[in-house]
């Protein structure tokens, strides 16, 4: 793993945006794996600025998001579909038809999970680059600590700590969905390159466990120790427990 230590969130966002911009310059029809949460907001803003300046284009890009809350639709302002439009897709020249997010309103969850995995497989032999944040409990996407790593897209019950962590985005904790659809470790580990960004001391324990602890489904991000091309972009606070 390559670790890029940054002074703060803004520097981390700039470092991450530069990696994605280089990817798009090198391969304009890249297939991107995208993440939500507060961490990638700065990266997306910088990518939108680069696009507005004509330095990069998303015209030929396809995207697959990691996850979506289960039980809310794309019009809900806390859905990840809404987040992606609000933070990136509405500000760049991407074709909406080329963006993919699991359907949080799917009635047949198993069929939706299969559809999402099959679509990725039909589109590419591994995403070109996968962006990740990390949960305070070490989750990636919505792969929560568990007894096993799950390979494919699946429905997960969110941990109480994850519901607590994400309650800040909802009017009340009760409104946070209790489950989510997330890609599994196969999507993440098959990506040609993984970039994981962590900022703030609230992530320090998870970052240490990811980098220094055993590879275990109790710390889902620890599986990245087995990936051949991972870049960890973290600020000093997030690296503070190493
Ligand atoms: C959310 C998302 C993750 C994200 C993580 C951290 O629950 N499902 O993809 O990485 O939690 O979020 P944040 O960046 O807001 O700390």
Boltz pocket constraint, residues with backbone or C-beta under 6 A from the ligand:
constraints:
  - pocket:
      binder: B
      contacts: [[A, 35], [A, 36], [A, 37], [A, 38], [A, 39], [A, 40], [A, 66], [A, 67], [A, 132], [A, 133], [A, 134], [A, 135], [A, 136], [A, 139], [A, 140], [A, 141], [A, 142], [A, 162], [A, 166]]
      max_distance: 6.0
